[in-house]
């Protein structure tokens, strides 16, 4: 059992070392993330318009909350990995 755990740890280490020079957040990928954020913001605007006439509609409120949380998460990823410091 100890040998298997040791082998898995060594394998994970070597797999990470061999791909260490690969950049995951390329410029194209960052542009795709930015486009996704913009689409999520536009979607949340449409959901706000659906929610305003009937504020007690829980399904629309839940969709709006989910969309805004997703946009926030993508924004955090974009600001951390795609902006120059």
N, C-alpha and C positions, 0 to 999 in steps of 0.2 A: 504494500500500500504506500509506504514512504517513497519507494522508487517511482511509482506512478505520479505522485504529487510533485516530486523533484523533476521528473521528465516534463510534466505540464508547465511548470514554472520556467524551465530552461527553454522550452518550445515557445512560450509566450514572449520571453525576453528576446530570443533570436528573431522571431517574427516582427517584433517592434523595431529592432535594430536594422533589419533589412529594408524596411519601408520608412525609415526615419527621414530620408531626404524628400519624400513625396509631400507636396503641399496640398492639403485637403481643401482649403478655402481659397481657391484661385479667384482671379478677377471675374471670370464668367460666372462662377458659382455665387460670388457675392452679389453680382448684378441680378441673378435669379432670386436670391433671398430678398433683395431690395424690391424687386417687382412683386414678389409674394406679399411683402408687407403692405405695399401700396394697394394691392387687390383686397387684402383683408380690411384695410381702412375703408375702402369704398364699399365693401360688403357691410361693414358695421354702420356706415352712414345710411344705407338702405334699410337696415334693420331698425335703426332709430326712427326712420320715417314710418315704419310699420307699427312701432311701439307707441308713438305719440298719440294717435287717436284712441287707443285702448291700453292705458298703462298697466292694467291688471292682467294682461295676457302673459301668462308665465312661460309659455313655450317660446314666444318671441324674445322675452327677456332672457331666457336661458341661452338661446342661440346668440344673442347679442353679447352676453357675458363670455361665452365660450370663444367667440370670434375676437373680442377685445383681448382676452387672455392670450390667445394664440398670437395675435399681432404683437403683444408685449414680449412674449417669449422670443419670437423671431427678431424683434428689435434688439433685445439683449444679445442674442447671438451675433447679429450684424455689428453692433457697436463694439463687441469684444474682439471678434475675429477679423472684421473687414475694414475697420478704420485704422488709419495710420496714427501712431502715437508719437 
